[in-house]
Amino acid sequence: MTIKRVGVVGFGLMGSGIAQVCAQSGYDTVVREVGQPLLDKGFGRVDSSLARLVKGAKMTEDEAKATRGRMRGTTSLEELKDCDLIIEAVVEQMDAKKEVFGTLDRLCPEATIFTSNTSSLTIVEMAAITKRPDRFAGLHFFNPAPIMPLVEIVRALTTSDATIATLREFVTSLGKTGVVCKDSPGFIVNRLMVPYLLGAIRALEQGVATVEEIDTAVKLGLRHPMGPFELIDYTGLDINLHVANVFFDEFKDPAVAPPALLLAYPLYDVLVAVGYGLVLPGIAALHVRHAAVRQSGAILATISGAAVATVGLAGSANLDVRPASLFVLGLWWWTIGKMWFETGVMPRRFGLVTAALGLLAFALVPLEAFSPYFLSSMPRAIADAIAEPYFSAAHLLLGPWLLALAWTFARKAPLAA
């Protein structure tokens, strides 16, 4: 099969680099993003990259203009229906990728080859939702794509030999070196790199050496251009935690389990944990000393509170647990707030505010449960702005609120008759 037109879905850091490489190599390239501002931002990255190549005498002005002229942006997946090859580079969430491929499978002709730039997700799971599992593979570029010479060509169980041969030829035409590997978590590079990075974190935990000394030792002793902690900072703690979780879920090997330092909770989570630890005994004391509280079901609320403390903290580290965390949180705060308001054991304003927190937690459950869909269908800048901060802000407010409640309990419970 001859590839003439390439479609790139996702125009972020990786997508823009991949699209630039394809256009530089003479391919008509259509890039799709969910909004015009993100398209403009992506083309800004491409223009800056091309300008650097021209300034470094690695490309002429005419070549840069020709490369830019072969690129076209769109906000509609339908504009990719005439592409011979699709390279997906959207957010690293399976549901978002499946939605993209499900739509494209209905739009593109049978001959179109689908590929994903995922670094950790299973290729065959994406292929299974399409009618072309034999023409589906992984095409994992490395950051920055215009510079890094390697591309991992990932063969799923269903990928045909013809598809692999076409992708080998395509990767070579980009001036890259392609290596074929099995559809397994981490493929080749991350399969080797992730345990190495986690080992560096564990060495720090055990006091083997400081961050600076470990980085220096690796750069000078192993001739790596970057030390492990420099690389972790470059790729991001959240990405390394995500990949470590994927590896551990697959292999159940303690060597790839996220180290404690990588799971370290921020200050607001510590405040919440301390707050729950102080509040729960206070509720138990009120339960013992007030018949009205006992009749209100406070013991159920106390047990729920213990669940909140456990599930809530787990939700801070594992996005999959967040909906359950919010649901249990809502159940507990609503029950406690209603009890305080009805019995008058605590000031009624405490009951109203606490019950309102419970309703807010309930309202956030569907948002958190369906966040992969919401985040994949909105501009990435907005998605990045709301994906994490609202949960962090809720905990930032919740910690002091719990401490205030604990202080009130300390004054109230000893006076209870």
C-alpha positions in Angstrom: 0.0 0.0 0.0 1.3 3.5 -0.9 0.7 6.2 1.7 0.2 9.7 0.3 -2.0 11.5 2.9 -1.6 11.2 6.7 -4.1 12.2 9.3 -2.9 13.1 12.8 -5.5 13.2 15.6 -4.4 15.5 18.4 -2.2 18.5 17.9 -0.5 18.8 21.3 3.2 18.4 22.0 3.5 15.0 20.4 0.9 15.4 17.7 2.4 18.6 16.4 5.8 17.0 16.3 4.5 14.0 14.5 2.6 16.1 12.0 5.7 18.2 11.3 7.8 15.2 10.6 5.2 13.8 8.2 4.9 17.1 6.3 8.7 17.5 6.2 8.9 14.1 4.5 6.6 15.2 1.7 3.2 13.8 3.0 0.0 15.8 2.8 -0.9 16.0 6.5 -4.3 16.8 8.0 -4.3 17.5 11.7 -7.4 17.5 13.8 -8.0 19.2 17.2 -11.2 19.8 19.1 -11.0 23.6 18.8 -9.5 26.4 16.7 -7.4 27.8 19.6 -5.7 24.5 20.1 -5.0 24.2 16.3 -3.5 27.7 16.4 -1.3 26.8 19.4 -0.2 23.6 17.6 0.7 25.4 14.4 2.6 28.0 16.6 4.8 25.1 17.9 5.4 23.9 14.3 6.3 27.4 13.1 8.8 27.8 16.0 10.3 24.4 15.3 10.7 25.1 11.6 12.2 28.5 12.4 14.8 26.9 14.6 15.7 24.4 11.8 16.1 27.3 9.4 18.2 29.3 11.8 20.4 26.2 12.4 20.9 25.8 8.6 19.2 22.4 8.7 16.5 23.5 6.4 16.0 26.4 3.9 13.3 29.0 4.0 11.7 27.4 0.9 11.7 24.0 2.5 10.1 25.3 5.7 7.4 27.1 3.6 6.8 23.9 1.6 6.5 21.8 4.8 4.0 24.3 6.3 2.1 24.3 3.0 1.5 20.5 3.2 -0.2 20.8 6.6 -3.9 21.6 7.1 -5.9 21.9 10.3 -9.4 20.9 11.0 -11.8 20.5 14.0 -13.8 17.7 12.3 -12.8 14.0 12.2 -14.7 13.8 8.9 -11.9 15.7 7.2 -9.6 12.7 7.8 -11.8 10.3 5.8 -9.5 10.4 2.7 -6.3 9.7 4.6 -4.3 6.6 3.9 -2.8 6.5 7.4 -4.2 7.7 10.8 -1.8 8.5 13.7 -3.7 9.1 16.9 -2.1 11.2 19.6 -4.9 12.3 21.9 -5.0 12.2 25.7 -3.6 8.9 27.2 -7.0 7.5 28.2 -8.4 4.4 26.6 -12.0 5.6 26.4 -10.9 8.8 24.6 -8.9 6.8 22.1 -11.7 4.3 21.5 -14.1 7.1 20.8 -11.8 8.5 18.1 -11.2 5.2 16.4 -14.8 4.2 16.6 -15.8 7.4 14.7 -13.0 7.1 12.2 -13.8 3.5 11.5 -17.2 4.6 10.2 -15.7 7.4 8.1 -12.5 6.0 6.6 -12.3 3.4 3.8 -11.3 -0.2 4.6 -7.7 0.3 3.3 -6.9 3.1 5.8 -4.4 2.0 8.4 -5.0 3.1 12.0 -2.2 3.6 14.5 -1.9 4.9 18.0 1.0 6.8 19.5 0.2 5.4 23.0 3.2 4.7 25.2 1.5 2.2 27.6 -2.1 1.3 26.6 -3.0 -2.0 24.8 -3.2 -1.7 21.0 -5.4 -4.8 20.5 -8.0 -3.3 22.9 -8.3 -0.3 20.6 -8.2 -2.5 17.5 -11.1 -4.6 18.8 -13.6 -1.8 18.5 -12.9 -1.4 14.7 -13.6 -3.5 11.7 -10.0 -3.4 10.7 -8.0 -5.2 13.4 -5.5 -6.4 10.8 -4.8 -2.9 9.7 -4.3 -1.5 13.3 -0.9 -1.1 15.0 1.1 1.1 17.4 3.4 3.8 16.1 5.1 5.2 19.1 7.2 8.3 18.4 9.5 9.8 21.1 9.6 13.4 22.3 10.6 15.6 20.6 9.4 13.8 17.5 11.3 16.0 15.0 14.6 15.1 16.7 14.3 11.6 18.2 15.3 9.0 15.6 13.4 6.0 17.0 9.8 4.9 16.3 8.4 1.7 17.9 6.1 -0.2 15.5 3.8 -2.2 17.8 2.4 -5.4 16.4 -0.9 -6.5 18.0 -2.1 -10.1 17.9 -4.4 -9.0 15.0 -1.9 -6.9 13.0 -1.1 -8.3 9.5 2.3 -8.7 8.1 1.3 -6.4 5.2 0.5 -3.6 7.7 3.8 -4.0 9.5 5.7 -3.9 6.1 3.8 -0.7 5.1 4.6 0.9 8.5 8.3 -0.1 8.3 8.5 1.6 4.9 6.6 4.7 6.1 8.9 5.1 9.2 12.0 4.8 7.0 10.6 7.5 4.7 10.4 9.8 7.7 14.1 9.4 8.2 13.5 7.4 11.4 14.6 4.0 12.5 11.7 1.6 13.2 11.8 -1.3 15.5 9.0 -3.9 15.6 7.8 -5.1 19.0 5.1 -7.1 20.7 1.9 -5.4 22.0 3.0 -5.5 25.7 2.9 -2.8 28.3 5.8 -0.3 27.8 6.8 -1.9 24.5 10.7 -1.9 24.4 12.0 1.5 25.7 9.5 2.1 28.5 9.7 -1.6 29.5 13.4 -1.1 30.2 13.2 2.6 31.3 10.4 2.5 33.9 12.0 0.0 36.3 15.3 2.0 36.0 13.5 5.2 37.0 11.6 3.5 39.8 14.9 2.0 41.0 16.4 5.5 41.2 13.4 6.7 43.3 13.9 3.7 45.6 17.6 4.4 45.9 16.7 8.0 47.0 14.2 6.6 49.5 16.8 4.3 51.0 19.3 7.1 51.4 21.8 5.7 48.9 22.6 9.1 47.6 21.0 12.5 46.9 19.1 13.4 43.7 22.1 15.4 42.4 24.6 12.6 43.1 22.4 9.9 41.5 21.9 12.0 38.4 25.7 12.8 38.2 26.6 9.1 38.6 24.3 8.0 35.8 25.4 10.7 33.4 29.1 10.2 34.0 29.2 6.5 34.8 26.6 5.3 32.2 27.1 8.1 29.7 23.4 9.0 29.8 22.6 12.5 28.6 20.2 13.0 31.5 20.1 11.6 35.0 17.0 9.6 36.1 15.5 12.5 38.1 16.1 15.0 35.3 14.2 12.6 33.1 11.4 12.2 35.6 11.1 16.0 35.9 11.0 16.2 32.1 8.3 13.6 31.5 6.3 14.5 34.7 5.6 12.7 38.0 2.0 12.1 37.0 3.0 10.3 33.7 5.5 8.1 35.6 2.9 7.2 38.2 0.4 6.4 35.5 2.9 4.1 33.7 4.0 2.4 36.9 0.4 1.6 37.8 -0.2 0.2 34.3 2.9 -2.0 34.6 2.0 -3.2 38.1 -1.6 -4.0 37.1 -0.2 -6.1 34.2 2.8 -7.9 35.8 2.0 -7.8 39.5 5.8 -7.4 40.0 6.8 -5.4 43.2 9.8 -4.1 41.1 7.4 -1.9 39.1 5.0 -1.0 41.9 5.0 2.8 42.4 7.5 3.7 45.2 6.2 5.6 48.3 7.9 8.8 47.2 6.0 8.7 43.9 2.8 8.3 45.8 3.6 11.0 48.3 0.4 12.9 49.2 0.4 16.7 48.9 -0.3 18.9 52.0 -4.0 19.2 51.4 -4.4 15.4 51.5 -2.4 15.2 54.7 -4.7 17.8 56.2 -7.8 15.8 55.2 -6.3 12.6 56.7 -5.5 14.3 60.0 -8.9 16.0 60.0 -10.7 12.7 59.5 -8.6 11.1 62.2 -9.7 13.8 64.7 -13.3 14.1 63.6 -14.3 10.5 63.8 -13.6 10.1 67.5 -15.6 13.3 68.1 -18.6 11.8 66.3 -18.2 8.6 68.3 -18.1 10.7 71.6 -21.3 12.5 70.6 -22.9 9.2 69.8 -22.2 7.8 73.2 -23.4 10.9 75.1 -26.5 11.9 73.2 -29.6 9.8 72.7 -30.8 12.0 69.9 -27.5 11.4 68.0 -27.8 7.6 68.6 -31.3 7.6 67.2 -30.2 9.6 64.1 -28.0 6.9 62.8 -24.7 8.6 63.6 -23.0 5.2 64.1 -23.7 4.5 60.4 -22.2 7.9 59.6 -19.1 7.1 61.7 -18.6 3.8 59.8 -19.1 5.7 56.5 -16.5 8.2 57.7 -13.9 5.5 58.1 -14.7 4.4 54.5 -14.4 8.0 53.3 -10.9 8.3 54.9 -9.8 5.2 53.1 -11.5 5.6 49.8 -10.9 9.3 49.7 -7.2 9.1 50.0 -7.1 6.2 47.5 -9.0 8.5 45.1 -6.2 11.1 45.4 -3.7 8.7 43.9 -6.0 6.6 41.6 -8.3 8.4 39.2 -10.4 5.2 38.8 -11.4 5.3 42.4 -12.5 9.0 42.3 -16.2 8.4 41.5 -16.6 5.9 44.4 -14.6 8.3 46.7 -17.0 11.2 45.9 -20.1 9.0 46.3 -19.1 7.8 49.8 -18.0 11.3 50.7 -21.4 12.6 49.7 -23.2 9.9 51.6 -21.2 10.6 54.8 -21.5 14.4 54.7 -25.2 14.3 53.9 -25.9 11.9 56.8 -23.8 13.8 59.3 -25.1 17.2 58.2 -28.7 16.1 58.4 -28.1 14.6 61.9 -26.5 17.8 63.2 -29.3 20.0 61.8 -32.1 17.8 63.2 -30.7 17.1 66.6 -29.2 20.5 67.3 -26.2 18.8 69.0 -23.9 20.9 66.8 -24.8 24.4 65.6 -27.3 24.1 62.8 -25.2 26.1 60.5 -22.6 23.3 60.7 -25.3 20.9 59.6 -26.4 23.0 56.6 -22.9 23.6 55.3 -22.0 19.9 55.8 -25.1 18.7 54.0 -24.4 21.1 51.2 -20.9 19.6 50.9 -22.5 16.2 50.6 -24.8 17.4 47.7 -21.8 18.9 46.0 -19.9 15.6 46.2 -22.9 13.8 44.7 -23.0 16.3 41.9 -19.4 15.7 41.0 -19.8 11.9 40.7 -21.1 11.9 37.1 -18.5 14.5 36.1 -15.7 12.3 37.5 -17.2 9.1 36.2 -17.5 10.4 32.7 -14.5 12.7 32.7 -12.7 10.7 29.9 -15.5 11.6 27.6 -15.9 15.2 28.8 -12.1 15.9 28.6 -11.7 14.3 25.2 -14.5 16.4 23.8 -13.4 19.8 25.0 -10.4 22.0 24.3 -7.3 20.5 25.9 -6.4 23.8 27.6 -9.8 23.7 29.4 -9.5 20.0 30.1 -6.1 20.5 31.7 -7.5 23.3 33.8 -10.4 21.3 35.3 -9.2 17.7 35.3 -7.2 17.9 38.6 -7.6 21.3 40.3 -11.3 21.0 41.3 -10.5 17.8 43.3 -7.4 19.4 44.8 -9.3 22.6 45.7 -12.1 20.6 47.3 -9.5 18.8 49.5 -7.8 22.2 50.2 -11.1 23.5 51.7 -12.1 20.1 53.3 -8.9 19.8 55.4 -9.4 23.1 57.4 -13.2 22.4 57.6 -12.5 19.0 59.2 -10.0 20.6 61.6 -12.6 23.2 62.6 -15.1 20.5 63.2 -12.7 18.6 65.3 -12.0 21.7 67.4 -15.7 22.2 67.9 -16.1 18.5 68.9 -13.4 18.9 71.5 -15.3 21.7 73.1 -18.8 20.1 72.7 -18.3 16.4 73.5 -16.9 16.9 77.1 -20.0 19.0 77.9 -22.5 16.4 76.6 -24.7 14.9 79.2 
